[in-house]
Amino acid sequence: MKNNRWILFGFVIGMLLVSHPLLAHHGSANFQMDQVSTIKGSVVDYELINPHVQIYLKVEQDGKSVDWNVEGVSLNMMVRAGFKKDTLKAGDIVSVTGHPGKNGKPVLLLMKIMLADGRVLSAPYE
């Protein structure tokens, strides 16, 4: 019986140690939440997947083509907000508003997107 307690204790401690980095992944720590940017570009790819929906854009900036990664929230939350598998297609011109990354790379945390047909979808936040 004493051995079972130690095994359970070790398991619980192990789960606590593993869970902390997992919780750190989900959040806005990598983004400048006090700033908002808007970019306009052509959709290269759109992944309606977990853990985060991804939109890849090609944006013309200062005469150069820059690849941007726009990150949404979870699949379930985005679907409830109106996003579908066919919402975006390669070549669609969209305008995206979101929070820029802290590291200066071309990444945004999605707030809202204006689709090619003029509809606006907002990303829900917990």
BANU-419276 format. One record per atom (N, C-alpha, C): residue number from 1; atom name; x negated, y negated, z. Coordinates in pm, 1 decimal. Example, Ala and Ser with C-alpha at 12.3 -4.5 7.8 and 13.67 -1.06 7.14 Angstrom:
BEGIN
> i; at; px; py; pz
> 1; N; -1319.0; 569.0; 780.0
> 1; CA; -1230.0; 450.0; 780.0
> 1; C; -1320.0; 330.0; 780.0
> 2; N; -1285.0; 225.0; 708.0
> 2; CA; -1367.0; 106.0; 714.0
> 2; C; -1290.0; -3.0; 787.0
END
This chain:
BEGIN
> i; at; px; py; pz
> 1; N; -82.1; 120.2; 0.0
> 1; CA; 0.0; 0.0; 0.0
> 1; C; -86.2; -126.2; 0.0
> 2; N; -198.7; -122.8; 78.6
> 2; CA; -287.0; -239.9; 83.5
> 2; C; -350.3; -265.4; -52.5
> 3; N; -385.6; -158.3; -124.0
> 3; CA; -445.6; -174.1; -256.3
> 3; C; -348.2; -240.2; -353.2
> 4; N; -220.8; -204.7; -343.8
> 4; CA; -119.8; -264.4; -431.6
> 4; C; -107.0; -414.1; -407.3
> 5; N; -118.5; -455.4; -282.3
> 5; CA; -111.6; -599.2; -251.8
> 5; C; -228.5; -673.4; -314.0
> 6; N; -348.2; -614.4; -303.9
> 6; CA; -465.6; -679.6; -362.1
> 6; C; -455.2; -685.5; -514.9
> 7; N; -401.7; -581.2; -572.9
> 7; CA; -382.7; -580.9; -718.5
> 7; C; -283.4; -689.4; -757.7
> 8; N; -173.0; -698.9; -685.3
> 8; CA; -73.0; -802.6; -712.8
> 8; C; -132.6; -941.8; -691.5
> 9; N; -207.5; -958.5; -583.5
> 9; CA; -272.1; -1087.0; -554.8
> 9; C; -367.0; -1125.6; -668.5
> 10; N; -448.7; -1029.3; -712.3
> 10; CA; -542.1; -1055.4; -822.3
> 10; C; -469.7; -1091.0; -951.1
> 11; N; -360.1; -1021.5; -977.5
> 11; CA; -281.7; -1049.2; -1097.1
> 11; C; -224.1; -1190.3; -1093.1
> 12; N; -168.2; -1230.6; -981.1
> 12; CA; -108.7; -1364.2; -967.5
> 12; C; -215.7; -1471.3; -984.5
> 13; N; -329.9; -1455.0; -920.6
> 13; CA; -439.5; -1552.2; -934.5
> 13; C; -484.4; -1559.0; -1080.2
> 14; N; -496.9; -1444.6; -1144.3
> 14; CA; -535.8; -1441.7; -1285.8
> 14; C; -436.9; -1516.2; -1374.0
> 15; N; -309.4; -1496.8; -1351.3
> 15; CA; -206.3; -1565.8; -1429.9
> 15; C; -211.8; -1716.8; -1406.9
> 16; N; -235.6; -1758.2; -1284.7
> 16; CA; -246.6; -1901.3; -1256.3
> 16; C; -366.3; -1963.0; -1328.0
> 17; N; -476.3; -1893.2; -1330.9
> 17; CA; -595.4; -1944.6; -1398.2
> 17; C; -575.4; -1953.6; -1549.5
> 18; N; -506.4; -1857.3; -1605.5
> 18; CA; -481.8; -1855.0; -1749.5
> 18; C; -374.6; -1956.7; -1788.5
> 19; N; -274.8; -1977.5; -1705.1
> 19; CA; -162.8; -2063.4; -1741.3
> 19; C; -200.5; -2211.1; -1746.8
> 20; N; -296.7; -2254.9; -1669.5
> 20; CA; -333.5; -2396.9; -1668.8
> 20; C; -378.6; -2445.6; -1806.9
> 21; N; -471.5; -2377.0; -1874.8
> 21; CA; -509.0; -2422.7; -2009.3
> 21; C; -393.1; -2416.8; -2107.9
> 22; N; -303.3; -2321.5; -2092.6
> 22; CA; -189.3; -2312.2; -2183.5
> 22; C; -97.9; -2432.8; -2168.4
> 23; N; -76.2; -2477.2; -2046.1
> 23; CA; 8.2; -2593.9; -2024.7
> 23; C; -57.5; -2719.6; -2080.2
> 24; N; -188.0; -2725.0; -2075.5
> 24; CA; -259.4; -2842.0; -2126.0
> 24; C; -242.0; -2857.1; -2276.7
> 25; N; -220.9; -2746.6; -2348.3
> 25; CA; -203.9; -2752.2; -2492.9
> 25; C; -76.6; -2827.1; -2531.2
> 26; N; 28.3; -2805.6; -2455.2
> 26; CA; 155.5; -2866.9; -2488.1
> 26; C; 166.0; -3001.4; -2420.9
> 27; N; 164.3; -3103.8; -2500.9
> 27; CA; 173.7; -3236.7; -2444.7
> 27; C; 122.5; -3338.7; -2543.4
> 28; N; 109.4; -3457.9; -2494.6
> 28; CA; 70.0; -3569.0; -2581.0
> 28; C; -66.2; -3624.2; -2543.8
> 29; N; -147.2; -3546.9; -2471.9
> 29; CA; -277.5; -3594.4; -2425.4
> 29; C; -370.0; -3632.9; -2540.1
> 30; N; -353.9; -3574.7; -2656.3
> 30; CA; -441.7; -3603.5; -2769.8
> 30; C; -397.4; -3724.4; -2851.2
> 31; N; -288.3; -3787.4; -2810.0
> 31; CA; -231.9; -3896.7; -2888.9
> 31; C; -224.2; -4026.1; -2808.5
> 32; N; -233.1; -4137.3; -2878.1
> 32; CA; -222.6; -4269.0; -2815.6
> 32; C; -74.5; -4305.0; -2805.1
> 33; N; -15.0; -4268.8; -2694.2
> 33; CA; 128.7; -4284.3; -2677.5
> 33; C; 172.4; -4430.4; -2665.6
> 34; N; 79.1; -4521.4; -2645.2
> 34; CA; 112.5; -4663.9; -2636.2
> 34; C; 101.9; -4733.0; -2771.5
> 35; N; 67.3; -4657.9; -2876.6
> 35; CA; 56.3; -4713.7; -3010.3
> 35; C; 146.7; -4637.4; -3107.2
> 36; N; 193.2; -4709.1; -3208.4
> 36; CA; 278.0; -4649.2; -3311.5
> 36; C; 221.9; -4689.2; -3447.8
> 37; N; 210.4; -4592.6; -3537.0
> 37; CA; 162.8; -4617.4; -3672.8
> 37; C; 262.5; -4559.4; -3772.0
> 38; N; 265.0; -4616.5; -3890.8
> 38; CA; 349.1; -4565.4; -3998.7
> 38; C; 261.5; -4542.2; -4120.7
> 39; N; 276.7; -4425.7; -4181.4
> 39; CA; 204.1; -4393.4; -4304.0
> 39; C; 304.4; -4348.5; -4409.7
> 40; N; 266.2; -4367.2; -4535.4
> 40; CA; 350.9; -4323.4; -4646.0
> 40; C; 264.3; -4240.5; -4738.2
> 41; N; 314.6; -4122.6; -4774.0
> 41; CA; 235.6; -4036.5; -4859.4
> 41; C; 316.4; -3924.4; -4920.3
> 42; N; 244.1; -3837.5; -4988.2
> 42; CA; 302.7; -3724.2; -5058.9
> 42; C; 285.4; -3597.4; -4975.7
> 43; N; 393.6; -3521.8; -4961.9
> 43; CA; 388.4; -3397.1; -4885.9
> 43; C; 303.2; -3295.4; -4961.1
> 44; N; 207.1; -3238.6; -4890.4
> 44; CA; 123.9; -3131.3; -4945.3
> 44; C; 177.9; -2996.7; -4897.7
> 45; N; 214.5; -2989.5; -4768.7
> 45; CA; 267.6; -2866.0; -4711.7
> 45; C; 353.9; -2900.4; -4591.2
> 46; N; 445.5; -2811.6; -4559.7
> 46; CA; 538.8; -2829.7; -4448.5
> 46; C; 559.4; -2693.5; -4384.7
> 47; N; 526.7; -2683.2; -4256.3
> 47; CA; 538.3; -2556.3; -4185.7
> 47; C; 635.6; -2571.4; -4069.0
> 48; N; 752.6; -2514.2; -4085.1
> 48; CA; 854.3; -2515.3; -3980.4
> 48; C; 830.1; -2391.4; -3894.5
> 49; N; 729.7; -2402.7; -3805.7
> 49; CA; 682.7; -2288.4; -3727.5
> 49; C; 661.9; -2328.0; -3581.9
> 50; N; 649.8; -2227.9; -3496.0
> 50; CA; 607.9; -2249.8; -3357.7
> 50; C; 457.3; -2235.3; -3350.6
> 51; N; 386.5; -2296.1; -3259.7
> 51; CA; 440.0; -2371.3; -3147.9
> 51; C; 476.6; -2515.3; -3184.4
> 52; N; 423.1; -2567.1; -3295.8
> 52; CA; 454.9; -2703.7; -3337.1
> 52; C; 475.9; -2707.5; -3487.9
> 53; N; 576.2; -2780.6; -3529.6
> 53; CA; 600.4; -2800.8; -3671.7
> 53; C; 486.7; -2887.2; -3727.4
> 54; N; 438.5; -2852.4; -3845.6
> 54; CA; 326.7; -2924.3; -3907.6
> 54; C; 368.9; -2978.4; -4044.0
> 55; N; 331.5; -3103.3; -4070.0
> 55; CA; 353.8; -3164.8; -4200.7
> 55; C; 218.7; -3217.0; -4247.4
> 56; N; 178.1; -3176.7; -4367.0
> 56; CA; 50.7; -3220.5; -4422.1
> 56; C; 79.1; -3317.5; -4535.9
> 57; N; 17.8; -3435.0; -4528.7
> 57; CA; 40.2; -3540.7; -4627.5
> 57; C; -89.5; -3583.6; -4693.1
> 58; N; -77.8; -3632.7; -4815.2
> 58; CA; -187.9; -3698.3; -4884.2
> 58; C; -148.8; -3845.4; -4892.2
> 59; N; -231.4; -3930.5; -4829.6
> 59; CA; -201.8; -4072.8; -4817.2
> 59; C; -312.2; -4153.9; -4884.7
> 60; N; -273.8; -4251.3; -4966.3
> 60; CA; -371.1; -4340.9; -5029.0
> 60; C; -405.1; -4452.5; -4931.3
> 61; N; -532.9; -4461.0; -4893.0
> 61; CA; -580.0; -4564.4; -4801.0
> 61; C; -709.2; -4623.3; -4853.8
> 62; N; -709.0; -4754.4; -4874.3
> 62; CA; -828.4; -4824.6; -4923.4
> 62; C; -884.2; -4761.3; -5050.2
> 63; N; -795.1; -4721.3; -5140.4
> 63; CA; -836.2; -4663.9; -5267.6
> 63; C; -881.1; -4519.1; -5260.4
> 64; N; -871.7; -4458.6; -5142.8
> 64; CA; -911.7; -4319.1; -5126.0
> 64; C; -791.4; -4235.1; -5084.9
> 65; N; -796.4; -4107.9; -5119.5
> 65; CA; -692.7; -4015.1; -5079.5
> 65; C; -734.1; -3950.3; -4946.9
> 66; N; -649.1; -3965.1; -4844.9
> 66; CA; -679.2; -3912.4; -4711.4
> 66; C; -574.7; -3807.2; -4674.5
> 67; N; -622.1; -3692.9; -4626.1
> 67; CA; -532.6; -3585.5; -4581.5
> 67; C; -493.6; -3610.1; -4436.5
> 68; N; -363.1; -3620.0; -4411.2
> 68; CA; -309.5; -3642.9; -4277.2
> 68; C; -237.7; -3518.4; -4228.0
> 69; N; -246.1; -3495.3; -4097.7
> 69; CA; -172.0; -3388.2; -4032.9
> 69; C; -73.0; -3453.7; -3937.0
> 70; N; 54.7; -3427.0; -3958.1
> 70; CA; 160.4; -3479.9; -3871.3
> 70; C; 215.3; -3362.9; -3790.4
> 71; N; 210.5; -3376.6; -3658.3
> 71; CA; 254.5; -3268.8; -3569.7
> 71; C; 388.9; -3303.4; -3508.2
> 72; N; 482.0; -3210.2; -3517.1
> 72; CA; 611.8; -3226.0; -3452.7
> 72; C; 616.2; -3144.7; -3324.8
> 73; N; 732.7; -3138.5; -3266.0
> 73; CA; 751.5; -3058.3; -3145.8
> 73; C; 786.7; -2915.4; -3187.0
> 74; N; 841.8; -2837.4; -3098.3
> 74; CA; 868.0; -2695.9; -3126.4
> 74; C; 971.8; -2676.7; -3237.3
> 75; N; 966.0; -2561.1; -3296.5
> 75; CA; 1057.9; -2522.7; -3404.0
> 75; C; 1202.9; -2539.7; -3361.6
> 76; N; 1239.1; -2487.5; -3245.9
> 76; CA; 1378.5; -2494.2; -3202.1
> 76; C; 1426.6; -2638.0; -3186.6
> 77; N; 1343.1; -2722.1; -3127.7
> 77; CA; 1382.8; -2862.1; -3108.4
> 77; C; 1397.2; -2934.6; -3242.3
> 78; N; 1308.4; -2905.8; -3336.1
> 78; CA; 1314.2; -2971.9; -3466.5
> 78; C; 1436.5; -2925.8; -3546.1
> 79; N; 1470.1; -2798.4; -3538.4
> 79; CA; 1588.7; -2747.0; -3607.9
> 79; C; 1714.1; -2812.5; -3550.8
> 80; N; 1720.4; -2824.8; -3417.8
> 80; CA; 1836.3; -2890.7; -3355.8
> 80; C; 1847.6; -3037.2; -3397.2
> 81; N; 1734.8; -3098.6; -3433.0
> 81; CA; 1735.5; -3238.7; -3475.8
> 81; C; 1768.4; -3253.5; -3624.3
> 82; N; 1786.4; -3140.8; -3695.7
> 82; CA; 1827.0; -3147.6; -3835.4
> 82; C; 1722.0; -3102.3; -3935.5
> 83; N; 1604.4; -3064.1; -3890.8
> 83; CA; 1501.4; -3015.5; -3982.2
> 83; C; 1535.6; -2873.6; -4024.8
> 84; N; 1517.3; -2847.1; -4155.4
> 84; CA; 1543.6; -2714.7; -4211.2
> 84; C; 1422.2; -2670.5; -4291.4
> 85; N; 1423.9; -2545.4; -4332.1
> 85; CA; 1312.0; -2489.6; -4408.1
> 85; C; 1285.7; -2568.8; -4536.6
> 86; N; 1392.2; -2620.7; -4597.8
> 86; CA; 1378.7; -2692.5; -4724.8
> 86; C; 1389.0; -2844.7; -4709.8
> 87; N; 1373.7; -2895.9; -4589.1
> 87; CA; 1382.8; -3041.0; -4567.7
> 87; C; 1275.6; -3115.3; -4646.2
> 88; N; 1156.2; -3060.3; -4650.1
> 88; CA; 1044.6; -3121.8; -4722.3
> 88; C; 989.9; -3024.5; -4824.7
> 89; N; 953.0; -3079.1; -4940.0
> 89; CA; 892.6; -2999.2; -5045.6
> 89; C; 764.4; -3067.9; -5090.7
> 90; N; 668.7; -2989.4; -5136.1
> 90; CA; 543.9; -3044.7; -5187.7
> 90; C; 576.0; -3148.1; -5295.7
> 91; N; 512.8; -3263.2; -5284.6
> 91; CA; 534.2; -3370.7; -5380.5
> 91; C; 632.0; -3476.9; -5334.1
> 92; N; 714.9; -3447.6; -5234.5
> 92; CA; 807.0; -3548.2; -5179.7
> 92; C; 727.7; -3665.6; -5123.4
> 93; N; 773.4; -3787.1; -5151.9
> 93; CA; 713.1; -3906.8; -5093.9
> 93; C; 792.4; -3942.0; -4968.9
> 94; N; 722.4; -3946.9; -4855.5
> 94; CA; 787.4; -3971.7; -4727.4
> 94; C; 712.5; -4080.3; -4651.4
> 95; N; 783.5; -4141.2; -4557.9
> 95; CA; 724.5; -4239.3; -4467.8
> 95; C; 737.4; -4182.9; -4326.5
> 96; N; 625.6; -4174.6; -4255.6
> 96; CA; 622.1; -4111.8; -4124.0
> 96; C; 576.2; -4212.6; -4019.9
> 97; N; 649.3; -4218.2; -3909.7
> 97; CA; 612.3; -4303.1; -3796.4
> 97; C; 581.1; -4212.6; -3678.3
> 98; N; 470.1; -4244.5; -3610.1
> 98; CA; 432.5; -4162.4; -3496.4
> 98; C; 317.6; -4222.0; -3418.0
> 99; N; 272.8; -4146.7; -3320.8
> 99; CA; 162.6; -4188.6; -3235.4
> 99; C; 31.8; -4133.8; -3293.2
> 100; N; -68.3; -4221.3; -3315.7
> 100; CA; -195.2; -4175.4; -3373.5
> 100; C; -277.7; -4095.5; -3272.8
> 101; N; -370.1; -4017.4; -3326.3
> 101; CA; -460.1; -3940.3; -3241.8
> 101; C; -561.9; -4029.1; -3172.8
> 102; N; -608.9; -3985.4; -3060.1
> 102; CA; -708.8; -4060.6; -2984.4
> 102; C; -848.1; -4051.2; -3044.9
> 103; N; -874.3; -3947.1; -3120.4
> 103; CA; -1008.8; -3922.8; -3171.0
> 103; C; -1039.0; -3993.2; -3303.3
> 104; N; -944.9; -4070.7; -3354.3
> 104; CA; -967.8; -4144.2; -3478.8
> 104; C; -944.3; -4062.5; -3604.7
> 105; N; -914.7; -3934.7; -3590.0
> 105; CA; -887.4; -3851.9; -3707.6
> 105; C; -747.8; -3883.4; -3760.2
> 106; N; -721.9; -3851.6; -3887.8
> 106; CA; -590.4; -3880.8; -3947.8
> 106; C; -482.9; -3782.9; -3902.1
> 107; N; -436.0; -3801.7; -3778.4
> 107; CA; -329.5; -3718.9; -3722.0
> 107; C; -225.3; -3809.3; -3656.7
> 108; N; -100.7; -3765.6; -3659.1
> 108; CA; 9.6; -3837.4; -3594.4
> 108; C; 96.4; -3738.6; -3518.6
> 109; N; 149.7; -3782.8; -3407.1
> 109; CA; 254.8; -3710.3; -3336.7
> 109; C; 386.2; -3768.4; -3386.5
> 110; N; 464.1; -3688.8; -3455.2
> 110; CA; 585.6; -3733.2; -3524.0
> 110; C; 688.7; -3795.0; -3430.3
> 111; N; 733.9; -3914.5; -3466.6
> 111; CA; 847.8; -3978.2; -3401.1
> 111; C; 968.7; -3973.0; -3494.1
> 112; N; 947.5; -4020.2; -3619.5
> 112; CA; 1055.7; -4014.7; -3718.2
> 112; C; 995.9; -4008.6; -3857.5
> 113; N; 1077.3; -3959.6; -3950.1
> 113; CA; 1033.7; -3947.9; -4088.8
> 113; C; 1147.3; -3991.8; -4180.1
> 114; N; 1112.5; -4075.7; -4278.4
> 114; CA; 1209.4; -4114.2; -4381.0
> 114; C; 1183.5; -4024.0; -4500.6
> 115; N; 1284.8; -3946.2; -4534.1
> 115; CA; 1272.9; -3848.7; -4641.8
> 115; C; 1283.9; -3916.0; -4778.1
> 116; N; 1251.4; -3841.8; -4881.9
> 116; CA; 1255.5; -3894.2; -5018.9
> 116; C; 1394.2; -3943.9; -5057.7
> 117; N; 1499.9; -3883.0; -5000.9
> 117; CA; 1636.6; -3924.7; -5034.3
> 117; C; 1688.4; -4038.4; -4946.2
> 118; N; 1602.5; -4093.6; -4859.2
> 118; CA; 1640.9; -4206.5; -4774.8
> 118; C; 1690.7; -4170.1; -4635.9
> 119; N; 1718.5; -4040.8; -4612.9
> 119; CA; 1760.3; -3999.7; -4478.6
> 119; C; 1645.1; -4014.2; -4381.1
> 120; N; 1678.8; -4042.8; -4256.1
> 120; CA; 1577.9; -4053.2; -4150.8
> 120; C; 1607.9; -3946.5; -4046.1
> 121; N; 1505.7; -3868.0; -4014.0
> 121; CA; 1517.4; -3768.1; -3907.9
> 121; C; 1420.2; -3804.8; -3797.4
> 122; N; 1466.2; -3793.5; -3675.4
> 122; CA; 1382.0; -3825.0; -3559.7
> 122; C; 1342.2; -3696.2; -3490.3
> 123; N; 1219.1; -3694.7; -3442.0
> 123; CA; 1171.8; -3579.1; -3366.5
> 123; C; 1216.9; -3593.5; -3222.1
> 124; N; 1281.0; -3492.0; -3168.5
> 124; CA; 1324.9; -3498.2; -3028.9
> 124; C; 1207.8; -3472.7; -2934.0
> 125; N; 1213.4; -3533.4; -2820.7
> 125; CA; 1110.3; -3508.8; -2718.5
> 125; C; 1177.1; -3461.3; -2591.0
> 126; N; 1107.2; -3375.8; -2520.1
> 126; CA; 1160.9; -3318.8; -2397.4
> 126; C; 1177.9; -3425.0; -2292.0
END
